[in-house]
Amino acid sequence: MIFEITPALLSSLYWLTITAVAVSSASGVLRAGCRKFDLFGVLIIGITTGLGGGTIRDLVIDKEVFWFADQWFFIISSLSSILVFVIARYFRISSQSFLIPDAMGLAIFSVIGTISGLMVEAPWLIASFMGVVTGVMGGVIRDMMCDVTPIAFKNQLNAVLAWVGSFTLILLLDNGMDPVVATIVIGISIFISRLLAIKYDICASPVSNLKMFKLQPNPATQPFSPLWRK
């Protein structure tokens, strides 16, 4: 263990998780609202977005799922979803507005996932990947339920920032930085970096740009060449 688990750290993780669940659920509602789903559909997507990443994390590290252990996480997710749904009914909201709470949820869940991995003594690489899984999977599930390509797979450095931030957090902890301070610093850094990537449309190169992935015509669908005609 490269840091000491203190009451202050556990308290910080609890309140950070509350915040991440709330904002991630809000992003789910805003994303689903653009698809013109009904109230039930919107709430299901909001709750699934808020709880999805942490659920996968806990199942992987063989820990009781966090919202089973404390129902307040489920309650907060539900209330956040309902509140955002009501607000969206009375105010004009941009179709891209979900990206801001999504960025915040990504940042917070990434650092929480990394710390959770380290607390079960996972190797550095695995702990950092656990941060990525926790940070992005709620959004991936949300986008799949909305029948769109997950932004983590194509847009402005979403998962990349989560992984870089998670590994940087481990390095800071290994060099003796206070876990609470390191968690807050890296969380804010991921959030700001994600907003800048959105604002300036900074993206990783799509795989389709690589020559080896260039689509070739399917001969079976092409017309016969005149050379084959007699």
C-alpha positions in Angstrom: 0.0 0.0 0.0 1.5 3.3 -1.1 -0.7 5.4 1.2 -2.5 5.2 4.5 -6.2 4.8 4.6 -7.4 7.4 7.0 -10.9 8.6 8.1 -10.4 11.8 6.3 -9.7 9.9 3.0 -12.7 7.7 3.4 -14.9 10.7 4.2 -13.6 12.5 1.1 -14.2 9.5 -1.1 -17.7 9.2 0.2 -18.7 12.8 -0.6 -16.8 12.7 -3.9 -18.8 9.6 -4.8 -22.1 11.4 -3.9 -21.1 14.3 -6.2 -20.0 12.0 -9.0 -23.3 10.0 -8.9 -25.3 13.2 -9.0 -23.5 14.8 -11.9 -23.3 11.6 -13.9 -27.0 11.0 -13.5 -27.6 14.5 -14.7 -25.5 13.8 -17.8 -27.6 10.7 -18.5 -30.9 12.6 -18.3 -29.6 15.4 -20.5 -28.3 12.9 -23.1 -31.5 10.8 -23.0 -33.7 14.0 -23.2 -32.3 14.7 -26.7 -33.5 11.3 -27.8 -37.1 12.2 -26.8 -37.6 9.3 -24.4 -40.4 9.3 -21.9 -40.0 10.0 -18.2 -39.4 6.4 -17.3 -36.8 5.9 -20.0 -35.0 9.1 -19.0 -34.9 8.2 -15.3 -33.6 4.7 -16.0 -30.8 6.0 -18.2 -29.9 8.7 -15.6 -29.7 6.2 -12.7 -27.8 3.7 -14.8 -25.3 6.4 -15.8 -24.8 7.5 -12.2 -24.3 4.0 -10.8 -22.9 2.0 -13.7 -19.2 2.7 -13.6 -19.0 2.1 -9.8 -21.0 -1.1 -10.1 -18.6 -2.6 -12.6 -15.7 -1.5 -10.4 -17.1 -3.2 -7.3 -17.9 -6.4 -9.2 -14.4 -6.6 -10.6 -12.6 -6.1 -7.2 -15.1 -8.5 -5.5 -16.6 -5.9 -3.2 -20.2 -5.2 -2.2 -21.7 -2.9 -4.7 -21.6 0.5 -3.3 -25.2 1.4 -3.7 -26.3 -1.9 -2.2 -24.2 -1.1 0.9 -25.6 2.5 1.1 -28.9 3.2 -0.5 -28.3 7.0 -0.3 -26.3 6.7 -3.5 -29.3 5.3 -5.3 -31.5 8.0 -3.7 -29.2 10.8 -4.8 -29.0 9.4 -8.3 -32.8 9.2 -8.5 -33.3 12.8 -7.1 -30.7 14.2 -9.4 -32.3 12.6 -12.4 -35.8 13.8 -11.5 -34.5 17.4 -10.8 -32.7 17.7 -14.1 -35.7 16.3 -15.9 -38.0 18.9 -14.4 -35.5 21.7 -15.1 -35.1 20.6 -18.7 -38.9 20.7 -19.2 -39.0 24.4 -18.5 -35.7 25.7 -19.9 -34.1 25.5 -23.3 -30.9 23.3 -22.9 -28.3 22.7 -25.6 -28.0 19.1 -26.9 -24.3 19.3 -25.9 -24.9 20.4 -22.3 -24.5 16.9 -21.0 -20.8 17.1 -21.8 -20.1 19.3 -18.7 -21.5 17.0 -16.0 -20.1 14.1 -18.0 -16.6 15.6 -17.7 -17.1 16.2 -14.0 -18.3 12.6 -13.5 -15.4 11.3 -15.5 -12.8 13.2 -13.4 -14.3 12.2 -10.0 -15.0 8.6 -10.8 -11.6 8.1 -12.3 -9.7 9.1 -9.2 -12.2 7.2 -7.0 -11.7 4.1 -9.1 -7.9 4.4 -8.9 -7.9 4.7 -5.2 -10.3 1.8 -4.9 -7.9 -0.4 -6.9 -5.0 0.6 -4.8 -6.9 -0.1 -1.6 -7.3 -3.8 -2.6 -3.6 -3.8 -3.5 -3.9 -4.0 -7.2 -0.8 -3.4 -9.3 -0.3 0.1 -10.5 -1.3 -0.6 -14.1 -4.5 -2.5 -13.0 -5.4 0.2 -10.5 -5.0 3.0 -13.1 -7.2 1.0 -15.6 -9.8 0.5 -12.8 -9.9 4.3 -12.7 -10.6 4.4 -16.4 -13.3 1.7 -16.1 -15.0 3.5 -13.2 -14.8 6.9 -15.0 -16.0 6.0 -18.5 -18.3 2.9 -18.2 -21.3 4.8 -16.9 -21.2 7.0 -20.0 -20.6 4.1 -22.3 -23.7 2.4 -20.9 -25.7 5.6 -21.2 -24.7 6.1 -24.9 -25.4 2.5 -25.8 -28.9 2.8 -24.2 -29.4 6.0 -26.2 -28.3 4.2 -29.4 -25.3 6.4 -30.1 -21.6 5.7 -30.4 -20.1 6.1 -26.9 -18.2 9.4 -26.6 -15.4 7.5 -24.7 -14.6 5.7 -28.0 -14.4 8.6 -30.4 -14.5 12.0 -28.8 -12.1 14.5 -27.3 -9.6 12.4 -25.3 -12.2 11.1 -22.8 -10.7 7.8 -21.8 -7.1 8.9 -22.5 -7.4 11.7 -20.0 -8.9 9.3 -17.4 -6.0 6.9 -17.8 -3.3 9.5 -17.8 -4.8 11.2 -14.7 -5.2 7.9 -12.9 -1.6 6.9 -13.5 -0.4 10.4 -12.5 -2.4 10.1 -9.2 -0.6 6.8 -8.4 2.8 8.5 -9.1 1.9 11.4 -6.7 0.8 9.0 -4.0 4.0 7.0 -4.4 6.0 10.2 -3.9 4.3 10.8 -0.6 1.6 13.4 -1.5 -1.4 13.4 0.9 -4.1 11.1 -0.7 -6.9 13.6 -0.2 -4.8 16.5 -1.8 -3.6 14.2 -4.6 -7.2 13.1 -5.3 -8.5 16.6 -5.5 -5.6 17.9 -7.6 -5.8 15.1 -10.2 -9.7 15.2 -10.2 -9.6 19.0 -11.0 -6.9 18.5 -13.6 -8.8 15.8 -15.5 -12.0 17.9 -15.4 -10.2 21.1 -16.7 -8.3 19.1 -19.4 -11.6 17.5 -20.6 -13.3 20.9 -20.8 -10.3 22.2 -22.9 -10.4 19.2 -25.1 -14.1 19.8 -25.7 -13.7 23.6 -26.3 -10.8 23.2 -28.8 -12.0 19.9 -30.2 -8.8 18.1 -29.4 -9.1 14.4 -30.4 -6.9 11.4 -30.8 -6.5 10.2 -34.4 -9.3 7.8 -35.4 -8.4 4.3 -36.2 -10.0 4.7 -39.6 -7.2 7.1 -40.5 -4.7 4.3 -40.4 -4.0 2.7 -43.8 -4.3 -0.9 -42.4 -8.0 -0.1 -41.5 -8.9 1.6 -44.8 -12.1 -0.1 -46.1 -11.6 -1.9 -49.4 -14.4 -2.5 -51.9 -16.1 -5.8 -51.6 -15.6 -7.6 -54.9 -18.9 -9.4 -54.4 -20.8 -6.1 -54.5 -18.9 -4.6 -57.5 -20.2 -4.8 -61.1 -18.5 -7.3 -63.5 -15.5 -6.0 -65.2 -15.7 -5.7 -69.0 -12.6 -8.0 -69.2 -14.9 -10.9 -68.1 -17.4 -10.2 -70.8 -17.1 -12.0 -74.1 
